[in-house]
Amino acid sequence: MTLIDRLFKDAPLATRREITPKLGFVLTVLLALVWLIPFLWMGVATLRPASDGINLMAELMPSLKPTLDNIRDAWEIGDFPRYTLNTTIICTGILLVQFVTITLAGFAFARLAFAGKTLIFYLFLMQLMLVPVLLIVPNLSLIAQLGLYDTLTGVMMPFFASAFGTFLMRQAFEAIPTELEDAALIDGAGLFQRIRHIYVPLSMPSFSAFAIISVTSHWNDFLWPLMVINSPDKRPLTVGLSVFTKTAEGTQAWGTIAAGTLMVIAPLLITFLIFQKRFISSFVTSGIK
Amino acid sequence: MSLAEPAALPVAASAAPRLHVLKRFTSSFKVSLPAYLLLLPSLAFLALFTYGAMGRVFVDALYQRATPKAPVRFVGLDNVSAVLADPAFTGAVVNNLIYAVGTAIPSIGLALLFALALSRTNAVTSALRAALFLPVLIPMVAASALFLFIFLPNVGLLDYYIGRMLPVLPNWLGDPDIALTAIMVITIWKNAGYYMLFFLAGLQAVPEDVMEAAHLDGAGPFQRLRYIILPELKPTFLFVTVIATLNAVTQVDHVFVLTQGGPSNSTNLVLFYIYQQAVEHYDVGKASAATLLTLAALMGLTALSFRTLANREGGP
């Protein structure tokens, strides 16, 4: 109990001796351990030599003779470098276009008065509800009509406008004092110059928050790229991993599946562990992506 | 003269405002033009992929092809009635309702527990928060690849450690009575940490001194939860419920990887049904009709939270 007492030492004095909060805390610790088991298994199974046999595959105690064979196999069987490149291109492409669209639209909402502002606000808001993934059928036929079927551009295009990003930038821009802009106006700076040199540099935290949400959600997209992409060499990581899993499942190569999964999620996990605070606060602002 | 004058008056009076309205319209358009130009890129993409897409769903749902190569013909509401009469669709709707309730309630309940237990910030709670948040980050496909082995009969993780205690080893993903529950477990594991963040943020709004005062008045932990914390968290609950419902409709990647809607359609969800109709049966008419019905249901639900959402995003 002393360890728990230490954790509760900043609780209000009056409540410090209650038992229920401590039980809740212990339960949460146990559940957090359960939550980590799939990751633990992934790590252990990745390093387990195939000679341990299928019956020891579920063992969570690490093997005494760890091997990198599984990682090598996954790297060779699945075309992971290519998949990673494709996913990187998709995420970067979406993000760059989004930066432009959300900055311009966010500025219009934050600083300009215009006719129909309420109507346009609600038009944007509607996108938050009409999650793009629901509209896969009509969007696929449009992508095909535009001649973008089986291209990475086709995967990216439906996400170029972002209501969430627009509202995020609007909020950031509204917080910037107008005096700064007035000074620039006196110096004769045009609209784009003011956005470029005053608003954008002062809103970097919001841009990075948006980048985190955008990249993680598109890194994880599956159904849409699955529908748009046909050629194996244009698959993103998620589609590649699902194909890879199907193949390896047939041969019961669980160590290889674990290694492949590890490769897909490692970039996200490492980035998260470095920028943990920033990730968490970005996700709090996101809500609906 | 005296006759003409009264007649001229109304003309003048009516002409001037019309001119005025027109002028006001053009001048307000002129003032608004820079804003419109800034909004244009976003609105163009929204028009193509959100509003246009909705329009196309409406139109496509009214047409049908006899064979994939045949020309389309107008069939009115036939697609909608065909979808409603399709046991696979109604089954998917029922599954999706079970899935929505069965994932939303446990994951929101767990999220609240986690947030209450980890509301204070120190090294230990930060580590625990990170552990619970990890599943949120990874792709659903990667989660599915891990759970594929966890649920594997006989040698899988679950059977290796827990299944041995059961009289009969269940086939987690292969038994139509259990498969949907197994799918729900993955969703709960993946989303609880996400909803926890919103409750953590919401708990910041609960004043510490009120809690302490309530305790001095003899309120136990559960009374404080019931009468102080939960009322304060009401907006958070509403918001998280909307997200959980949207997720229940849109998160189907694990169904695709693990069960393909099977065994015997027991894990078929609406979005997967739509995907099947469009991609596997090339039936765009039926897929669009199903999309339309889903959109209508979701719109009805989100209309309730439209105001909350509008306020959250700063109002018009």
Contacts between the chains, C-beta under 8 A, distances in Angstrom:
chain1	res1	chain2	res2	distance
A	7	B	120	7.9
A	7	B	122	6.8
A	7	B	124	5.8
A	7	B	125	7.7
A	10	B	120	5.9
A	10	B	122	7.6
A	11	B	120	7.0
A	12	B	208	6.5
A	12	B	211	6.6
A	12	B	212	4.6
A	12	B	215	7.0
A	14	B	212	5.7
A	14	B	215	4.6
A	14	B	216	6.1
A	15	B	211	7.4
A	15	B	212	7.4
A	15	B	215	5.4
A	15	B	221	7.6
A	18	B	220	7.5
A	18	B	221	5.6
A	20	B	220	7.4
A	20	B	221	4.1
A	20	B	222	7.0
A	21	B	116	7.6
A	21	B	117	7.4
A	21	B	221	5.9
A	24	B	113	6.2
A	24	B	116	6.1
A	24	B	117	4.8
A	25	B	117	4.6
A	27	B	113	7.0
A	27	B	117	7.4
A	28	B	113	6.3
A	28	B	114	5.5
A	28	B	117	3.9
A	28	B	118	6.5
A	28	B	128	6.6
A	29	B	128	6.6
A	31	B	110	7.1
A	31	B	113	8.0
A	31	B	114	7.5
A	31	B	132	7.7
A	32	B	128	4.8
A	32	B	131	4.5
A	32	B	132	5.5
A	33	B	131	7.9
A	35	B	131	5.8
A	35	B	132	5.5
A	35	B	134	7.3
A	35	B	135	6.7
A	35	B	189	6.6
A	35	B	193	7.4
A	36	B	131	5.4
A	36	B	134	7.3
A	37	B	157	7.4
A	38	B	135	7.8
A	38	B	143	7.4
A	38	B	146	4.4
A	38	B	147	6.9
A	38	B	150	6.4
A	38	B	189	7.6
A	39	B	134	6.4
A	39	B	146	7.9
A	41	B	146	6.9
A	41	B	149	7.2
A	41	B	150	7.3
A	41	B	157	5.8
A	42	B	146	5.8
A	45	B	149	7.5
A	54	B	155	5.3
A	55	B	155	6.0
A	57	B	149	7.4
A	57	B	155	5.8
A	58	B	149	7.6
A	58	B	155	6.1
A	58	B	156	6.1
A	58	B	157	4.5
A	58	B	159	7.6
A	58	B	160	3.5
A	58	B	161	7.1
A	59	B	160	7.4
A	60	B	157	7.9
A	100	B	41	6.7
A	101	B	41	4.7
A	101	B	42	4.6
A	101	B	45	6.9
A	102	B	42	7.3
A	104	B	38	4.1
A	104	B	39	7.2
A	104	B	41	6.2
A	104	B	42	7.2
A	105	B	38	6.3
A	105	B	39	5.1
A	105	B	41	7.5
A	105	B	42	4.2
A	105	B	43	8.0
A	107	B	38	6.0
A	108	B	34	7.8
A	108	B	35	4.3
A	108	B	38	4.1
A	108	B	39	5.1
A	112	B	32	7.8
A	112	B	34	6.4
A	112	B	35	4.1
A	112	B	38	7.4
A	113	B	31	7.3
A	113	B	32	7.7
A	113	B	35	7.7
A	114	B	31	7.1
A	114	B	32	3.5
A	114	B	35	3.7
A	114	B	36	6.7
A	115	B	28	4.8
A	115	B	29	6.7
A	115	B	31	7.9
A	115	B	32	4.8
A	116	B	32	7.5
A	117	B	35	7.9
A	117	B	316	6.1
A	118	B	316	4.0
A	120	B	39	6.5
A	120	B	43	7.5
A	121	B	310	7.7
A	121	B	315	7.8
A	121	B	316	3.9
A	122	B	310	7.5
A	122	B	316	6.9
A	123	B	43	7.4
A	123	B	46	6.8
A	123	B	51	7.5
A	124	B	42	7.5
A	124	B	46	7.2
A	125	B	306	7.5
A	125	B	309	6.5
A	125	B	310	6.0
A	125	B	313	6.4
A	126	B	50	7.0
A	126	B	51	7.9
A	127	B	46	6.0
A	127	B	50	5.1
A	128	B	309	6.5
A	128	B	313	7.7
A	129	B	246	7.6
A	129	B	298	6.9
A	129	B	299	7.1
A	129	B	302	4.4
A	129	B	306	7.9
A	129	B	309	7.7
A	130	B	50	5.6
A	130	B	54	6.9
A	130	B	295	7.2
A	131	B	246	5.9
A	131	B	249	7.8
A	131	B	250	5.1
A	132	B	49	6.7
A	132	B	50	7.4
A	133	B	250	4.8
A	133	B	271	7.2
A	134	B	249	7.0
A	134	B	250	6.5
A	134	B	271	7.0
A	134	B	291	6.6
A	134	B	294	6.5
A	134	B	295	6.5
A	134	B	298	7.4
A	135	B	49	7.0
A	135	B	50	7.1
A	135	B	53	4.1
A	135	B	54	7.1
A	135	B	57	7.0
A	135	B	291	7.1
A	136	B	274	7.3
A	136	B	275	7.0
A	136	B	278	7.4
A	137	B	57	7.1
A	137	B	60	7.4
A	137	B	274	6.3
A	137	B	278	4.8
A	137	B	284	6.5
A	137	B	287	4.7
A	137	B	288	5.8
A	137	B	291	5.6
A	138	B	52	7.7
A	138	B	53	4.1
A	138	B	54	7.6
A	138	B	56	3.8
A	138	B	57	5.1
A	138	B	60	6.5
A	138	B	288	7.0
A	138	B	291	7.5
A	139	B	49	5.6
A	139	B	53	5.3
A	140	B	278	7.0
A	141	B	56	6.9
A	141	B	60	7.5
A	141	B	284	6.9
A	142	B	48	6.6
A	142	B	49	7.2
A	142	B	52	7.2
A	142	B	53	7.0
A	142	B	56	7.1
A	157	B	45	7.4
A	157	B	48	7.9
A	157	B	49	7.0
A	158	B	45	7.7
A	158	B	48	8.0
A	158	B	49	4.1
A	160	B	41	7.8
A	160	B	45	4.5
A	161	B	41	7.3
A	161	B	42	4.3
A	161	B	43	7.5
A	161	B	44	7.7
A	161	B	45	3.6
A	161	B	46	4.8
A	161	B	49	7.5
A	161	B	50	7.8
A	162	B	42	7.9
A	163	B	46	7.7
A	166	B	42	6.3
A	167	B	313	4.3
A	167	B	314	6.5
A	170	B	314	6.4
A	171	B	314	6.0
A	174	B	314	7.6
A	191	B	34	6.2
A	216	B	137	6.1
A	219	B	139	6.9
A	220	B	138	7.3
A	220	B	139	3.9
A	220	B	140	6.6
A	220	B	141	7.7
A	222	B	139	6.6
A	222	B	140	6.4
A	222	B	141	5.1
A	222	B	253	4.4
A	222	B	256	7.3
A	223	B	252	6.9
A	223	B	253	6.3
A	223	B	256	7.0
A	223	B	271	7.5
A	223	B	275	6.6
A	226	B	256	7.7
A	227	B	275	7.4
A	227	B	278	7.8
A	227	B	279	6.2
A	237	B	139	7.4
A	238	B	139	4.9
A	238	B	141	4.4
A	238	B	142	7.6
A	238	B	253	7.6
A	239	B	141	7.9
A	241	B	139	7.5
A	241	B	141	5.3
A	241	B	142	6.3
A	241	B	145	6.2
A	242	B	141	5.2
A	242	B	144	7.7
A	242	B	145	7.8
A	242	B	256	7.3
A	242	B	257	5.2
A	245	B	141	8.0
A	245	B	144	7.7
A	245	B	145	4.8
A	245	B	148	6.6
A	245	B	257	6.7
A	249	B	148	6.7
A	254	B	149	5.3
A	254	B	152	7.9
A	257	B	145	5.6
A	257	B	148	7.3
A	257	B	149	6.9
A	258	B	146	7.6
A	258	B	149	7.5
A	260	B	145	7.2
A	261	B	142	4.9
A	261	B	145	4.6
A	261	B	146	6.0
A	264	B	138	7.9
A	264	B	139	6.6
A	264	B	141	7.8
A	264	B	142	5.2
A	265	B	137	7.4
A	265	B	138	4.5
A	265	B	139	7.1
A	265	B	142	5.0
A	268	B	137	5.0
A	268	B	138	6.5
A	269	B	134	7.0
A	269	B	137	6.7
A	269	B	138	7.5
A	272	B	130	7.8
A	272	B	133	8.0
A	272	B	134	7.6
A	272	B	137	5.5
A	273	B	130	7.5
A	276	B	126	7.6
A	276	B	130	5.9
A	279	B	133	7.9
A	279	B	137	7.7
A	280	B	129	7.2
A	280	B	133	6.8
A	280	B	197	6.3
A	283	B	133	7.9
A	283	B	136	7.1
A	283	B	194	6.8
A	283	B	197	5.5
A	284	B	197	5.0
A	284	B	198	6.7
A	284	B	200	7.7
A	284	B	201	5.0
A	287	B	198	7.5
A	287	B	239	6.5
A	287	B	243	6.2
A	287	B	312	7.3
A	288	B	242	7.8
A	288	B	243	6.2
A	288	B	246	6.8
A	288	B	309	7.8
